[in-house]
């Protein structure tokens, strides 16, 4: 039998397991299966359990009662939960302002600016601060009669005439949004700077030759060139605004109408122990974030529909400029060669 196998040129399974190809394949499979198993065990399986919990009226310990879609109906019928959803609009507005400010700073700091590295470090530093520490910092910053009021008193405001920044419901949520902008604008700025630096510098040269000003270069070169990063930052900012937690939880503990969706969900799950309702809130938030992501992608696909054509036009202009420079170089080389030939001929005649 062994002689027959050898004669036919076929290897046994045991011999095949010793080959380099089989060992490489098994290593790839092992490195793929283990992370996928851990991802399923600690992410998808608990998520599936949470989806199941959302159809029950239950606590962490005790009997469960099937209630169907009543938990999802409670999201819109309870004023505290629906009010927290509306409150997310404040953070969305702040997120859009944060993106615009970060893009503006990135456009400036991506050029040669005096002390540019220092400005980048100063603006990026708040992102490195722990969220809980940031909350305590701004809790004292906004407290009546403390840091912010003292600074305003230096420029002429009377402390007694200033509002309570964390109590007045007309401004307290905007104050919390300001803390979020202060913390995350540096992160967006660094991502934008990295994207802007990756744009081909020859495009700027071609635009300058064609007479484009700074705003036109930003509109037709920078913005289309970094559209992927812009889309990513807006998606992360909008989804982050829907799941804002630390400013409201640490600074105000959700009091005076500042409780965000996550703060209300935490209170329902851990204080009231309504696990089924909290699970329904989490599932609904996931669907809302997914829907917001899809809408944003469609909007940006429509907004940048001409970006590819504009980029190709600049590439054509760049190729044309290169061809002109190459032709001029060849003409100049030909003239120099002709001069050398004339000089050699004169030497021979002499």
Secondary structure by P-SEA (a helix, b strand, c coil): caaaaaaaccccaaaaaacaaaaaaaaaaaaaaaaaaaaaaccaaaaaaaaaacccccccccbbbbbcaaaaaaaaacaaaaaaaaaaaaaaaaaaaaaaaaaaaaaaaaccccaaaaaaaaaaccccccaaaaaaaaaaaaccccaaaaaaaaaccccccccccccccccaaaaaaaaaaaccaaaaaaaaaaaaaaccaaaaaaaaaacccaaaaaaccccccaaaaaaaaaaaaaaaaaacccccccccccccccccaaaaaaaacccccaaaaaaaaaaaaaaaaaaaaaaaaaaaaaaacaaaaaaaaaaaaaaaaaaaaaaaaaaaaaaaaaaaaaaaaaaaac
